[in-house]
Amino acid sequence: MLAPYLSAGNATNEGSVTSIPLSVAAHAPIANAYLPFYSSPGGNGAVQVEVTIKVGSHAATALIDIEEPVQIVPAHAVSLVPDALIIPLPAAAIDHAVAVQSDAPPQAIAIAATPGLAITRSGNGFTIHADPSLPAGRLTLPVTIDGAPAYNLTPIAYSHIGRTHFVRPQALDILALDLVLPRARIGYVGGGSDRVGLWLARVGADVTELDAAALEGDLSGYDTIVVGIFAFGTRPDLARATQRLHRWVENGGNLLTLYHRPSDGWDPAATPPRPLVIGSPSLRWRVTDPRVNVNSLLADHPLMLTPNRLSARDFEGWDKERGLYFASEWDPAYKPLFSMHDPGEKPLLGSLLSAEIGKGRHTHTSLVLHHQLDKLVPGAFRILANLVEKP
């Protein structure tokens, strides 16, 4: 049994193997596996095999799913590197290179034009030049092959689901952003679960990935060190360096820790420079509505003013949620900067805490900034820029 856009040829036999060629109609939809017709014709998608077994005068017929779903994919796939550009405003006279990875002829690939950007072909890729008049906002520029939509394919292969692809229309995302860059030398300790270091680099910040050797070395060359989400639980070298980080903060360093669960190697008395407890159970210490109001508690705090003046606008357009695993208790040295809560619940103060420690500062946030960066939410970049600014 076949979907309407598939047709089968004559079966051929080679030993114990029977092969049936399939043809795809030109109008066949390009989409992800497990389409809406999952139950019709049935099974795992577009194809079922009808098998009839005859024993003497008796015959038995059954419909059998093929081992993996049939998926219609485009003739050519396109990937862009990078997949998104961040252009701080006012736009400087800088060319941004976008490489193209595809088996399609380079001359057949195009990126849609838009006012304020000059897009020129450069080798197998493109050069993007922003005009100083480019306004703030997000642009999504479709990519085409010979005038038809281009697609990006991500292979998926797991033993429990088989092989397939995730297919999405290819486009170049550009965020033109009203952003003042931090004046800080930043070290980033990733835990493998976020791309915060990547986004810092893309906006033009001075950022270096810190490996185990770097954490054991001289940290005095960094104004700020950012610890990615879950990193204390996934980086034993980071856990070993905790006391060194504390001394670095005391001597003037700016430590920013992103959201952690209590199970992520977070010892409330030993992991942060001063005691800080992450709330548990998590359902009591999160804000799941991304649209709820965020109230500023310390509007004149340096983190609210430098290098960008933050406001309620920086919490507009958030995706999925405000934050998870808010702090529930903390040393008096920490000051909460925001209050927020889901409808019908009590205000929570532990989304972003900052403390002056010796000559330095420690800030801990449970805001899901890493997710907002991936979604190109402008305010997340501005908030992060302020959090990494040197004291």
C-alpha positions in Angstrom: 0.0 0.0 0.0 1.4 3.4 -1.1 0.8 7.0 -0.5 -0.8 8.8 -3.5 2.5 10.2 -4.7 4.4 6.9 -4.7 4.3 4.2 -7.4 5.9 0.8 -7.4 7.6 -1.0 -10.3 7.9 -4.7 -11.0 9.5 -6.8 -8.3 12.7 -8.6 -8.9 14.2 -11.5 -7.1 17.8 -12.3 -6.2 18.0 -15.4 -4.2 15.9 -14.9 -1.0 15.7 -11.1 -1.5 12.8 -9.5 -3.3 13.3 -5.9 -4.5 10.5 -3.5 -5.4 11.5 -0.1 -7.0 9.6 3.0 -5.9 9.1 6.1 -7.9 8.3 9.5 -6.5 6.0 12.0 -8.2 7.3 15.5 -8.8 4.5 17.0 -6.6 5.4 14.8 -3.6 5.7 16.9 -0.4 9.0 17.3 1.3 8.5 16.9 5.0 9.6 15.1 8.1 8.9 11.5 8.8 5.7 10.3 10.5 3.4 12.5 8.5 -0.3 13.1 9.3 -1.2 10.0 7.2 0.5 7.8 9.8 -2.7 5.7 10.2 -3.6 5.7 6.6 -2.4 3.7 4.8 -1.2 2.7 8.3 1.9 1.7 10.0 4.9 3.9 10.0 4.0 6.1 7.1 3.8 6.0 3.4 4.5 2.4 2.5 3.3 -1.0 3.7 4.0 -4.3 2.1 1.2 -6.8 1.5 2.4 -10.3 1.9 0.3 -13.4 1.0 1.4 -16.8 2.0 -0.2 -19.9 0.5 -0.1 -23.3 2.1 -2.0 -25.8 0.0 -5.4 -24.5 -0.6 -5.1 -21.9 2.2 -3.9 -18.4 1.9 -3.1 -15.8 4.5 -2.6 -12.1 3.8 -1.0 -9.5 6.1 0.1 -5.9 5.8 3.7 -5.5 7.1 5.4 -2.3 8.0 8.8 -1.6 6.4 11.6 -1.4 9.0 12.0 2.3 8.6 9.6 5.0 7.3 9.9 6.2 3.8 10.8 9.9 3.8 10.8 12.2 0.7 13.8 14.5 0.9 14.9 17.3 -1.5 17.4 16.5 -4.3 19.9 18.8 -2.7 20.6 19.9 0.9 22.0 23.3 1.9 23.8 24.3 5.1 24.9 27.8 6.0 27.9 28.5 8.2 27.2 30.4 10.4 23.4 29.7 10.5 22.7 33.2 11.9 24.4 36.6 12.0 24.3 39.1 14.8 24.9 42.7 13.6 25.3 45.2 16.5 23.9 48.6 15.6 24.8 51.1 14.3 26.1 48.7 11.7 29.9 49.1 11.2 31.6 48.8 7.8 32.3 45.1 8.3 31.7 42.3 5.8 30.1 39.2 7.2 31.0 35.9 5.4 28.5 33.1 5.1 29.8 29.8 3.7 27.5 27.4 1.9 27.8 23.6 2.1 25.8 21.9 -0.6 26.0 19.4 -3.4 24.0 21.7 -5.6 25.8 23.9 -8.2 27.0 27.1 -6.3 25.6 29.4 -9.0 22.1 27.9 -8.5 22.0 28.9 -4.8 20.7 32.4 -3.8 19.9 34.3 -0.6 16.8 36.6 -0.8 17.7 40.3 -1.0 16.4 42.8 1.6 16.8 46.6 2.1 19.7 47.6 4.2 21.9 44.6 3.3 24.1 44.0 0.3 24.4 40.3 -0.5 27.1 39.3 -3.0 28.4 35.9 -4.1 31.9 35.1 -2.9 33.4 31.8 -4.0 31.0 29.1 -2.8 29.4 31.4 -0.3 28.2 34.9 0.2 29.3 38.2 1.7 26.8 40.2 3.7 27.4 44.0 4.1 25.1 46.0 6.3 24.2 49.6 5.5 24.6 52.0 8.5 20.9 52.7 8.1 19.9 49.1 8.9 17.1 49.2 11.5 16.9 47.0 14.5 15.0 43.8 14.2 15.2 40.2 13.0 15.4 39.2 9.3 14.8 35.7 7.9 16.2 35.5 4.4 15.0 32.4 2.5 17.6 30.4 0.5 16.7 29.1 -2.9 18.1 26.6 -5.5 17.2 27.6 -9.0 14.4 29.7 -7.6 12.8 26.9 -5.6 13.0 26.7 -1.7 16.2 25.1 -0.4 16.1 22.8 2.6 18.5 21.8 5.4 18.7 18.1 6.3 20.0 16.8 9.6 20.5 13.0 9.7 19.0 11.1 12.6 20.1 7.6 13.4 19.2 5.8 16.7 18.7 2.1 17.3 15.3 2.7 18.9 13.8 4.8 16.0 16.0 3.8 13.0 17.2 6.3 10.4 15.5 9.4 9.2 16.2 13.1 8.6 15.0 16.3 10.1 14.0 18.6 7.3 13.5 22.4 7.5 13.4 25.2 5.0 16.9 26.8 4.8 17.1 30.5 5.6 19.7 32.9 6.9 18.7 34.5 10.1 20.0 38.0 10.9 19.5 39.9 14.1 20.2 43.6 13.8 20.7 44.5 17.5 20.9 47.7 19.5 23.8 46.5 21.6 26.8 48.0 23.4 29.5 45.3 23.6 31.1 44.6 27.0 34.6 45.8 27.6 35.8 42.6 29.1 38.1 39.7 28.4 35.8 36.7 28.9 36.6 33.1 29.6 33.8 30.6 28.9 33.5 27.2 30.6 30.9 25.2 28.7 29.1 22.2 30.0 28.1 20.9 26.6 24.5 22.0 26.9 24.5 25.6 25.7 26.0 27.8 23.0 26.6 30.9 25.1 30.3 31.1 24.3 29.4 30.9 20.6 26.9 33.7 20.8 29.3 35.9 22.7 31.8 35.4 20.0 29.3 36.1 17.3 28.3 39.5 18.7 32.0 40.5 18.7 32.9 40.0 22.4 36.4 39.0 23.4 35.8 35.4 24.5 38.0 32.3 25.0 36.9 28.8 25.7 38.5 27.5 28.9 39.6 23.9 28.9 41.0 21.9 31.9 44.5 23.3 31.3 43.3 26.9 31.2 41.4 26.4 34.5 44.5 25.2 36.2 46.6 28.1 34.8 46.6 31.8 35.4 43.1 33.2 35.4 44.2 36.8 36.0 44.0 37.6 32.3 40.2 37.3 32.3 37.9 40.0 33.6 34.9 37.7 33.5 34.4 33.9 33.6 31.1 32.5 32.5 30.1 29.0 33.6 27.6 27.4 31.3 24.5 25.5 32.3 25.0 22.2 34.2 28.8 22.7 33.9 29.6 21.9 37.5 28.0 18.5 37.0 29.7 17.7 33.6 33.1 19.3 34.1 35.2 17.6 36.8 38.0 20.0 36.0 35.7 22.9 36.8 34.7 21.3 40.1 38.4 20.9 41.0 38.9 24.6 40.2 36.1 25.9 42.4 38.4 27.3 45.1 40.7 28.9 42.6 37.6 30.6 41.1 36.7 31.9 44.5 40.1 33.4 45.0 40.0 34.9 41.5 36.6 36.6 42.4 38.0 37.9 45.7 40.9 39.5 43.7 38.5 41.3 41.4 37.1 38.7 38.9 33.5 38.8 37.6 32.0 35.3 37.9 28.7 34.5 36.1 27.1 31.1 36.7 24.2 30.1 34.5 21.3 27.9 35.6 22.1 24.7 37.4 19.9 22.0 39.0 20.7 20.9 42.5 21.9 17.6 41.0 24.5 19.3 38.7 27.3 19.2 41.2 26.0 22.2 42.9 27.0 22.3 46.6 25.1 25.3 48.1 27.9 25.9 50.7 30.9 25.2 48.5 30.2 25.8 44.8 29.3 29.5 44.9 31.6 32.0 46.6 28.9 32.6 49.2 26.1 30.1 50.2 23.3 29.9 47.6 20.6 27.2 47.5 18.9 26.2 44.3 15.2 25.6 44.8 13.7 22.1 44.9 11.4 20.7 43.8 11.7 22.5 40.6 8.0 23.1 40.1 8.0 25.5 43.0 11.0 27.5 41.7 10.3 28.3 38.1 8.4 30.7 35.9 6.9 28.9 32.9 5.0 31.7 31.3 7.4 33.7 29.0 5.1 36.6 28.9 4.7 37.5 32.6 5.8 40.8 33.8 9.4 41.1 35.2 9.7 43.7 37.9 13.1 45.4 38.5 14.0 45.5 42.2 17.2 47.5 41.8 16.8 49.8 38.8 20.1 51.6 39.7 22.2 48.5 40.0 25.3 48.5 37.7 24.0 45.3 36.0 20.9 47.2 35.0 22.8 50.2 33.5 26.1 49.1 32.0 26.9 48.9 29.2 23.2 48.7 28.1 20.3 50.3 30.0 18.0 47.4 30.6 14.2 47.8 30.7 11.0 45.7 30.5 11.5 45.7 26.7 14.4 43.3 27.1 11.9 40.7 28.4 9.7 40.9 25.3 9.4 38.1 22.8 10.8 35.4 25.1 10.3 31.8 24.1 9.2 28.8 26.2 9.7 30.1 29.7 11.4 32.8 31.9 13.5 30.5 34.0 14.0 27.3 35.8 15.5 26.3 39.2 15.4 29.7 40.8 17.5 30.1 43.9 15.4 29.6 47.1 17.9 30.8 49.7 21.1 32.9 49.6 23.7 34.7 51.7 22.9 38.3 52.5 25.7 39.4 50.2 23.5 38.5 47.2 21.0 41.0 46.0 18.0 39.9 43.9 17.5 42.1 40.8 14.1 40.9 39.6 10.8 39.7 40.8 8.4 37.5 38.7 5.8 34.8 39.0 3.4 32.7 37.0 -0.3 33.8 37.2 -1.8 32.9 40.6 1.5 32.2 42.3 3.7 34.1 44.7 6.5 36.3 43.5 9.9 34.7 43.1 13.1 36.7 43.7 15.8 34.1 42.8 16.0 34.5 39.1 19.1 36.7 39.1 21.3 37.3 42.2 24.5 39.3 42.4 26.9 39.8 45.2 30.0 42.0 45.7 32.7 39.5 46.8 36.0 41.1 48.0 37.1 43.1 45.0 35.0 41.1 42.5 31.5 40.0 41.9 29.5 36.8 41.5 26.2 36.7 39.7 24.0 33.7 39.4 21.0 33.5 37.0 18.3 30.9 36.5 16.9 32.8 33.5 17.1 30.6 30.4 19.3 33.1 28.6 21.0 30.3 26.6 17.6 29.3 25.0 16.7 32.9 24.2 20.1 33.4 22.5 19.4 30.4 20.3 16.0 31.9 19.5 17.6 35.3 18.7 15.7 37.2 21.3 17.3 40.7 21.4 16.9 41.3 25.1 18.8 38.2 26.0 21.9 39.5 24.2 21.6 42.8 26.0 21.2 41.2 29.4 24.1 38.9 28.9 26.3 41.8 27.7 25.6 43.5 31.1 26.3 40.4 33.1 29.7 39.8 31.6 30.8 43.5 31.8 33.8 43.8 34.1 33.0 45.4 37.5 
